[in-house]
Amino acid sequence: MPPCPAGCCCARPGFLVLCESLGLRSLPRSVPLSTSSLSVARNQLCNVDHLLRPFSGLQELSLSHNLLDRFPRGLPPSLESLLLQENRITYITTGVLRHLGNLTRLDLEDNRIRAIQPGALQGLNKLQVLTLRGNKLTSLPLNLPPSLTHLDLSANCISVLDLPSLSALVNLQVLKINSNCLRSVPERAFDGLPRLRSVDLNNNLWVCECDILYLYRWLLSGRLKIGTDLVCTEPVHLAHRLLLNLSVMTICPHVLKPNVRTHQLDLNPKLERNLETLTVKPTGLNSLENKRYFGSKQETTASKDAPKSRILLEPYSLETLTYEECLSLNITRTVSPSYIKTTTSLPDEEKCNITCQYPQINATSAEGTRSLLSTNRDAPWPTPNPRPHTQQDSAVVIALLAVLCTLVALLMLAVLVVLKKVLLHQQRVAPLDVGSGG
């Protein structure tokens, strides 16, 4: 049996080798070439180009939490799972993935990727899970493989969804594009995704005007059982309000004219009847309900889509066994697998430096998202701007009051003058009356 490299842990020597958190600056020299699962995560590797090509049977490789500044070259074509999260990769070129046609999972989370050349991912015809969360992408990658079932683009700087790239993902089931800079969704963006069952669109810069009506109608159609707490950022009078708490007339006042039927908006009859009084209350599923709803479906999908490994690695693999657990197995000599995967996070990388800004939330925590949404719901709505002619109207009112007061004063003066004349007249007449009486 091949020896285990010094400091590493080998749950199955020659098959699964874990060399994590050892401060390695280069790959261990004594890793058996027959290894099918290798993890050198949480080390200080800067370059592994062409060093792993001799491992012709390698199926799982983790290079996460290292110092790689570019995508590693010369990887063995047998790879099915490649984990590269939390490195310093800045771009993906066309040729680096050309020979990795067996990949089913690629994780590039929390790197510094600004650009992916068109066609760089096109040859990955078996790729099912692609994670690009926490990078600096400004647009959807072009020529994504149609085999994708899970795509995570959250916490980037994407402002526009490329319709041709999105419509090609006919097998897509889960799409995460929250915490980006989206302002609206193009017409028919999701109509060509028949298997889509989960979409996360929260924490974007939604402009609740006429251009968002497609997304509004699509959410109201009830095709997906997901939370729909989308918060408006513009226009100002609708800021902080939930999109689905608004009516069509509020979002786009000129979309309906007198004597025009509402079916021209392509809404179903039930929505037409309630168009003017529509106040849909978001009913996002909590974690327990979400698990109850999606649990059985995910298990079924996982069982159907699980790649068939040429070498049986059960009961251990990189997905089910951590370095610490491997060490404890070697000490206790037990063979019970653990399904608890621990991760360690490095200090936060610099955030996306672009003009668009979005509220910062912990994207990995559903509770963080729920708390932010509840804050948005409870926050007072902004008061409408005062009318531009308020001061002018006040001046007119004051002038009218001044004129009225002047008229009243003149009237009172006239009354006093009349009264004075009457009194003087009475004083002159009174003595004459008295003399004549004597």
VEXDREN-2710 file (C-alpha; in Angstrom, 1 decimal):
% VEXDREN-2710
k/r/px/py/pz
1/MET/0.0/0.0/0.0
2/PRO/1.5/3.4/-0.9
3/PRO/2.7/5.5/2.0
4/CYS/0.8/8.6/3.2
5/PRO/2.7/11.9/2.7
6/ALA/4.2/13.4/5.9
7/GLY/1.6/15.6/7.7
8/CYS/-1.2/14.5/5.4
9/CYS/-4.1/12.3/6.2
10/CYS/-5.1/9.3/4.1
11/ALA/-8.4/7.8/4.9
12/ARG/-7.8/5.4/2.0
13/PRO/-4.1/5.5/1.1
14/GLY/-3.6/5.8/-2.6
15/PHE/-7.2/6.9/-3.1
16/LEU/-8.1/9.9/-0.8
17/VAL/-5.3/12.2/0.5
18/LEU/-5.9/15.3/2.5
19/CYS/-3.0/17.7/3.0
20/GLU/-4.8/20.7/4.4
21/SER/-3.6/23.7/6.6
22/LEU/0.0/22.6/6.5
23/GLY/1.5/25.9/5.2
24/LEU/2.6/24.2/2.1
25/ARG/4.3/26.3/-0.7
26/SER/4.5/23.3/-3.1
27/LEU/2.7/20.0/-3.6
28/PRO/3.9/17.1/-1.4
29/ARG/6.3/14.9/-3.4
30/SER/5.1/11.6/-2.1
31/VAL/1.4/11.8/-3.0
32/PRO/0.6/8.4/-4.7
33/LEU/-0.1/8.7/-8.4
34/SER/-3.1/6.5/-8.0
35/THR/-4.8/9.1/-5.8
36/SER/-8.4/9.8/-7.0
37/SER/-9.3/12.6/-4.5
38/LEU/-6.7/15.1/-3.3
39/SER/-7.1/18.2/-1.2
40/VAL/-4.3/20.7/-0.6
41/ALA/-6.7/23.4/0.7
42/ARG/-5.8/26.2/3.1
43/ASN/-2.1/26.3/2.2
44/GLN/0.2/28.9/0.5
45/LEU/0.4/27.5/-3.0
46/CYS/1.1/30.1/-5.7
47/ASN/1.6/27.9/-8.8
48/VAL/0.7/24.3/-9.5
49/ASP/0.9/24.4/-13.3
50/HIS/1.5/21.0/-14.9
51/LEU/2.4/19.4/-11.6
52/LEU/-0.8/17.4/-11.4
53/ARG/-0.8/16.0/-14.9
54/PRO/0.8/12.7/-13.9
55/PHE/-2.3/11.9/-11.7
56/SER/-4.2/10.3/-14.5
57/GLY/-6.9/8.9/-12.3
58/LEU/-7.6/12.1/-10.2
59/GLN/-11.3/12.9/-10.1
60/GLU/-11.6/15.3/-7.2
61/LEU/-9.2/18.2/-6.5
62/SER/-9.4/21.0/-4.0
63/LEU/-7.0/23.9/-4.3
64/SER/-9.2/26.3/-2.3
65/HIS/-7.9/28.9/0.2
66/ASN/-4.5/29.3/-1.5
67/LEU/-2.7/32.1/-3.3
68/LEU/-3.2/31.2/-6.9
69/ASP/-3.4/34.3/-9.1
70/ARG/-4.5/32.5/-12.3
71/PHE/-6.3/29.3/-13.3
72/PRO/-4.0/26.3/-13.0
73/ARG/-2.7/24.8/-16.2
74/GLY/-2.0/21.2/-17.1
75/LEU/-4.6/19.6/-14.9
76/PRO/-5.5/16.0/-15.6
77/PRO/-8.5/15.5/-18.0
78/SER/-10.0/12.9/-15.6
79/LEU/-11.1/15.7/-13.1
80/GLU/-14.8/15.7/-12.3
81/SER/-14.8/18.2/-9.4
82/LEU/-12.5/21.2/-9.1
83/LEU/-12.6/23.5/-6.1
84/LEU/-10.7/26.8/-6.5
85/GLN/-12.7/29.1/-4.1
86/GLU/-10.9/31.9/-2.2
87/ASN/-7.8/32.4/-4.4
88/ARG/-6.7/35.4/-6.3
89/ILE/-7.7/34.5/-9.8
90/THR/-8.5/37.6/-11.9
91/TYR/-9.6/36.2/-15.3
92/ILE/-10.4/32.9/-17.2
93/THR/-8.9/32.5/-20.6
94/THR/-10.3/30.3/-23.4
95/GLY/-7.7/27.5/-23.4
96/VAL/-7.3/26.7/-19.7
97/LEU/-10.4/24.5/-19.5
98/ARG/-10.1/23.0/-23.0
99/HIS/-9.0/19.5/-21.7
100/LEU/-11.4/19.3/-18.7
101/GLY/-14.4/17.9/-20.5
102/ASN/-15.3/15.6/-17.6
103/LEU/-15.9/18.3/-15.1
104/THR/-19.3/18.2/-13.4
105/ARG/-18.5/20.8/-10.7
106/LEU/-16.4/24.0/-10.8
107/ASP/-16.2/26.3/-7.8
108/LEU/-14.6/29.7/-8.3
109/GLU/-16.3/31.5/-5.4
110/ASP/-14.6/34.5/-3.8
111/ASN/-11.9/35.2/-6.3
112/ARG/-11.2/38.4/-8.2
113/ILE/-12.5/37.4/-11.6
114/ARG/-13.3/40.4/-13.7
115/ALA/-13.7/38.7/-17.1
116/ILE/-14.3/35.3/-18.6
117/GLN/-13.4/35.1/-22.3
118/PRO/-16.2/34.0/-24.6
119/GLY/-16.1/30.3/-25.1
120/ALA/-13.9/29.6/-22.1
121/LEU/-16.6/27.4/-20.6
122/GLN/-18.2/26.2/-23.8
123/GLY/-16.4/22.8/-24.0
124/LEU/-17.5/21.7/-20.6
125/ASN/-20.4/19.5/-21.8
126/LYS/-20.8/17.7/-18.5
127/LEU/-20.6/20.7/-16.2
128/GLN/-23.6/20.8/-13.9
129/VAL/-22.7/23.1/-11.0
130/LEU/-20.9/26.4/-11.6
131/THR/-20.2/28.8/-8.7
132/LEU/-18.9/32.3/-9.5
133/ARG/-20.2/34.0/-6.3
134/GLY/-18.3/36.9/-4.8
135/ASN/-16.3/38.0/-7.9
136/LYS/-16.2/41.2/-10.0
137/LEU/-18.2/40.2/-13.0
138/THR/-20.2/42.9/-14.7
139/SER/-22.1/40.7/-17.1
140/LEU/-23.3/37.2/-17.6
141/PRO/-20.5/34.9/-19.0
142/LEU/-21.0/34.1/-22.7
143/ASN/-21.4/30.6/-24.1
144/LEU/-22.2/28.8/-20.9
145/PRO/-22.6/25.1/-21.3
146/PRO/-26.3/23.9/-21.7
147/SER/-25.6/21.1/-19.3
148/LEU/-25.7/23.5/-16.3
149/THR/-28.3/22.7/-13.6
150/HIS/-27.0/25.1/-10.9
151/LEU/-25.5/28.5/-11.6
152/ASP/-24.5/30.9/-8.7
153/LEU/-23.6/34.5/-9.8
154/SER/-24.5/36.2/-6.6
155/ALA/-22.5/39.1/-5.1
156/ASN/-21.0/40.3/-8.3
157/CYS/-21.6/43.6/-10.2
158/ILE/-23.9/42.3/-13.0
159/SER/-26.2/45.0/-14.3
160/VAL/-27.7/43.4/-17.4
161/LEU/-28.7/39.8/-18.1
162/ASP/-27.5/38.6/-21.5
163/LEU/-30.6/37.0/-23.1
164/PRO/-28.9/34.6/-25.6
165/SER/-26.6/33.2/-22.9
166/LEU/-29.4/32.7/-20.5
167/SER/-31.9/31.2/-22.9
168/ALA/-29.3/28.5/-23.8
169/LEU/-29.4/27.0/-20.3
170/VAL/-32.3/24.6/-21.0
171/ASN/-31.4/22.3/-18.1
172/LEU/-31.0/25.1/-15.5
173/GLN/-32.8/24.4/-12.3
174/VAL/-31.3/26.8/-9.8
175/LEU/-30.2/30.4/-10.6
176/LYS/-28.7/32.7/-7.9
177/ILE/-28.1/36.3/-9.1
178/ASN/-28.9/38.1/-5.9
179/SER/-26.7/41.0/-4.6
180/ASN/-25.9/42.4/-8.0
181/CYS/-26.7/45.6/-9.8
182/LEU/-29.7/44.5/-11.8
183/ARG/-32.3/47.2/-12.5
184/SER/-34.7/45.2/-14.6
185/VAL/-35.0/41.9/-16.5
186/PRO/-35.3/41.7/-20.3
187/GLU/-38.5/40.5/-21.8
188/ARG/-38.8/36.7/-22.0
189/ALA/-35.6/36.3/-19.9
190/PHE/-36.9/33.2/-18.1
191/ASP/-39.4/31.9/-20.7
192/GLY/-36.8/29.5/-22.3
193/LEU/-35.9/27.8/-19.0
194/PRO/-38.4/25.0/-18.7
195/ARG/-36.7/23.3/-15.7
196/LEU/-36.1/26.3/-13.6
197/ARG/-37.4/25.8/-10.1
198/SER/-35.5/28.3/-7.9
199/VAL/-34.4/31.9/-8.6
200/ASP/-32.8/34.3/-6.1
201/LEU/-33.2/37.9/-7.3
202/ASN/-33.1/39.8/-4.0
203/ASN/-30.9/42.7/-3.1
204/ASN/-30.6/44.3/-6.5
205/LEU/-31.2/47.9/-7.7
206/TRP/-34.7/47.3/-9.0
207/VAL/-36.3/50.3/-10.8
208/CYS/-40.0/49.9/-10.5
209/GLU/-41.1/51.4/-13.7
210/CYS/-42.5/50.1/-17.0
211/ASP/-39.4/48.1/-17.9
212/ILE/-39.9/45.8/-14.9
213/LEU/-43.4/44.7/-15.9
214/TYR/-42.2/41.4/-17.4
215/LEU/-40.6/40.4/-14.1
216/TYR/-43.6/41.6/-12.2
217/ARG/-46.0/39.4/-14.3
218/TRP/-43.6/36.5/-14.2
219/LEU/-43.5/36.6/-10.4
220/LEU/-47.2/36.8/-10.2
221/SER/-47.7/33.8/-12.5
222/GLY/-46.8/31.6/-9.6
223/ARG/-44.5/29.3/-11.6
224/LEU/-41.9/29.1/-8.8
225/LYS/-42.3/28.5/-5.1
226/ILE/-39.8/31.1/-4.0
227/GLY/-39.7/34.3/-1.9
228/THR/-40.6/37.4/-3.9
229/ASP/-39.4/40.1/-1.6
230/LEU/-38.0/42.3/-4.3
231/VAL/-37.5/45.9/-3.0
232/CYS/-37.7/49.0/-5.2
233/THR/-34.8/51.5/-5.2
234/GLU/-36.2/53.8/-7.8
235/PRO/-38.2/56.0/-8.5
236/VAL/-37.9/57.9/-5.3
237/HIS/-41.6/57.8/-4.4
238/LEU/-41.5/54.0/-4.6
239/ALA/-38.2/53.4/-2.8
240/HIS/-38.1/50.7/-0.1
241/ARG/-41.5/49.4/-1.2
242/LEU/-42.0/45.7/-2.2
243/LEU/-42.5/45.2/-6.0
244/LEU/-45.4/42.8/-5.5
245/ASN/-47.2/45.3/-3.2
246/LEU/-47.7/47.7/-6.1
247/SER/-50.3/47.7/-8.8
248/VAL/-49.6/47.9/-12.6
249/MET/-50.9/51.5/-12.6
250/THR/-48.5/52.5/-9.8
251/ILE/-45.6/51.0/-11.6
252/CYS/-46.4/52.2/-15.1
253/PRO/-49.3/54.8/-15.1
254/HIS/-49.6/55.1/-18.9
255/VAL/-49.7/51.4/-19.6
256/LEU/-53.5/51.4/-19.4
257/LYS/-55.7/54.0/-21.2
258/PRO/-59.5/54.5/-21.0
259/ASN/-61.5/51.8/-22.7
260/VAL/-58.4/49.6/-23.1
261/ARG/-58.9/46.0/-21.7
262/THR/-56.3/44.8/-19.3
263/HIS/-55.8/41.5/-21.1
264/GLN/-53.5/43.3/-23.4
265/LEU/-50.9/43.0/-20.6
266/ASP/-51.1/39.2/-21.0
267/LEU/-52.3/38.7/-17.5
268/ASN/-54.6/35.9/-16.5
269/PRO/-58.3/36.7/-15.9
270/LYS/-58.0/36.5/-12.1
271/LEU/-55.3/39.1/-12.1
272/GLU/-57.3/41.3/-14.5
273/ARG/-60.2/41.4/-12.1
274/ASN/-58.0/42.4/-9.2
275/LEU/-55.6/44.7/-11.1
276/GLU/-56.6/48.0/-9.5
277/THR/-56.7/46.6/-5.9
278/LEU/-53.8/44.3/-6.2
279/THR/-51.8/44.1/-3.0
280/VAL/-50.0/40.8/-3.0
281/LYS/-48.3/40.0/0.3
282/PRO/-45.0/38.3/-0.1
283/THR/-45.0/34.8/1.2
284/GLY/-41.4/33.7/1.1
285/LEU/-40.8/30.3/2.5
286/ASN/-38.8/30.0/5.6
287/SER/-35.9/27.5/5.8
288/LEU/-38.1/24.7/7.2
289/GLU/-40.8/25.1/4.6
290/ASN/-38.2/25.5/1.9
291/LYS/-36.5/22.3/3.0
292/ARG/-39.9/20.5/3.1
293/TYR/-40.8/21.7/-0.4
294/PHE/-37.4/21.2/-2.1
295/GLY/-36.0/18.4/0.0
296/SER/-37.5/15.4/-1.9
297/LYS/-36.9/17.0/-5.3
298/GLN/-33.3/17.8/-4.6
299/GLU/-32.7/14.2/-3.5
300/THR/-34.3/12.8/-6.6
301/THR/-32.4/15.2/-8.9
302/ALA/-29.1/14.5/-7.1
303/SER/-29.7/10.7/-7.5
304/LYS/-30.4/11.1/-11.2
305/ASP/-27.7/13.6/-12.0
306/ALA/-24.9/12.2/-9.8
307/PRO/-21.8/11.5/-12.0
308/LYS/-20.7/7.9/-12.2
309/SER/-17.2/7.7/-10.8
310/ARG/-14.9/5.2/-12.4
311/ILE/-13.5/4.4/-8.9
312/LEU/-15.8/4.0/-6.0
313/LEU/-14.7/6.4/-3.3
314/GLU/-17.4/5.6/-0.8
315/PRO/-17.7/6.0/2.1
316/TYR/-15.2/8.8/1.9
317/SER/-14.8/11.7/-0.6
318/LEU/-13.8/15.4/-0.5
319/GLU/-17.4/16.3/-0.1
320/THR/-18.0/14.1/3.0
321/LEU/-14.6/14.1/4.9
322/THR/-12.6/17.0/6.3
323/TYR/-9.0/17.0/7.2
324/GLU/-9.7/17.0/11.0
325/GLU/-12.2/14.2/10.7
326/CYS/-9.7/12.2/8.7
327/LEU/-7.1/12.6/11.5
328/SER/-9.7/11.5/14.1
329/LEU/-10.5/8.4/11.9
330/ASN/-6.8/7.5/11.9
331/ILE/-6.7/7.7/15.7
332/THR/-9.9/5.9/16.5
333/ARG/-9.7/3.4/13.5
334/THR/-13.4/3.9/12.9
335/VAL/-15.0/3.8/9.4
336/SER/-18.2/5.8/10.0
337/PRO/-18.3/8.7/7.5
338/SER/-19.2/12.2/8.6
339/TYR/-21.4/14.4/6.5
340/ILE/-20.5/17.7/8.2
341/LYS/-18.3/19.8/6.1
342/THR/-16.5/22.7/7.8
343/THR/-15.0/25.7/6.1
344/THR/-12.7/28.4/7.2
345/SER/-12.9/31.8/5.8
346/LEU/-10.0/34.2/5.1
347/PRO/-10.2/37.9/5.6
348/ASP/-12.6/39.6/3.3
349/GLU/-11.3/40.5/-0.1
350/GLU/-11.7/44.0/-1.5
351/LYS/-15.3/44.6/-2.6
352/CYS/-16.4/45.3/-6.1
353/ASN/-15.3/48.8/-6.9
354/ILE/-18.0/50.1/-9.3
355/THR/-20.4/52.9/-9.3
356/CYS/-23.4/50.8/-8.5
357/GLN/-23.9/50.1/-4.8
358/TYR/-26.2/47.6/-3.1
359/PRO/-27.0/47.0/0.6
360/GLN/-24.4/44.7/2.1
361/ILE/-25.7/41.4/3.5
362/ASN/-24.2/38.1/4.4
363/ALA/-25.0/36.2/1.2
364/THR/-24.2/32.9/2.8
365/SER/-26.8/33.3/5.5
366/ALA/-30.6/33.0/4.8
367/GLU/-31.2/34.7/8.2
368/GLY/-29.2/37.7/7.1
369/THR/-31.3/38.0/4.0
370/ARG/-34.5/37.6/5.9
371/SER/-33.5/40.3/8.5
372/LEU/-32.6/42.7/5.7
373/LEU/-36.0/42.1/4.0
374/SER/-37.8/42.5/7.2
375/THR/-36.0/45.8/7.8
376/ASN/-37.0/47.0/4.4
377/ARG/-40.6/46.1/5.1
378/ASP/-40.6/47.9/8.5
379/ALA/-38.8/51.0/7.3
380/PRO/-41.0/54.0/6.9
381/TRP/-41.8/54.9/3.3
382/PRO/-40.2/58.1/2.1
383/THR/-42.5/61.1/2.2
384/PRO/-43.3/62.5/-1.2
385/ASN/-41.5/65.6/-2.3
386/PRO/-43.4/68.8/-1.6
387/ARG/-45.2/70.4/-4.5
388/PRO/-42.9/72.9/-6.4
389/HIS/-45.5/75.7/-6.2
390/THR/-46.2/75.5/-2.5
391/GLN/-44.4/78.8/-1.7
392/GLN/-46.1/80.6/-4.6
393/ASP/-49.5/79.4/-3.4
394/SER/-48.7/80.6/0.1
395/ALA/-47.9/84.1/-1.2
396/VAL/-51.2/84.3/-3.0
397/VAL/-53.1/83.3/0.1
398/ILE/-51.2/85.9/2.2
399/ALA/-52.0/88.6/-0.4
400/LEU/-55.7/87.7/-0.5
401/LEU/-55.8/87.9/3.3
402/ALA/-54.1/91.3/3.3
403/VAL/-56.6/92.7/0.7
404/LEU/-59.5/91.3/2.8
405/CYS/-58.2/92.9/6.0
406/THR/-57.8/96.2/4.2
407/LEU/-61.4/96.0/2.9
408/VAL/-62.7/95.2/6.4
409/ALA/-60.7/98.1/7.9
410/LEU/-62.2/100.5/5.3
411/LEU/-65.7/99.2/6.0
412/MET/-65.3/99.8/9.7
413/LEU/-63.9/103.3/9.1
414/ALA/-66.9/104.1/6.9
415/VAL/-69.3/102.8/9.6
416/LEU/-67.6/105.0/12.2
417/VAL/-67.8/108.1/10.0
418/VAL/-71.5/107.5/9.5
419/LEU/-72.1/107.0/13.2
420/LYS/-70.3/110.2/14.0
421/LYS/-72.4/112.2/11.6
422/VAL/-75.6/110.7/13.0
423/LEU/-74.6/111.7/16.6
424/LEU/-73.7/115.2/15.6
425/HIS/-77.0/115.6/13.9
426/GLN/-78.9/114.4/16.9
427/GLN/-77.0/116.9/19.2
428/ARG/-78.0/119.9/17.0
429/VAL/-81.7/118.9/16.8
430/ALA/-82.2/118.1/20.5
431/PRO/-82.1/121.7/21.9
432/LEU/-84.6/123.0/19.4
433/ASP/-87.0/120.4/20.5
434/VAL/-86.6/121.4/24.1
435/GLY/-87.2/125.1/23.4
436/SER/-90.3/124.7/21.5
437/GLY/-91.8/122.6/24.2
438/GLY/-91.5/125.5/26.8
END
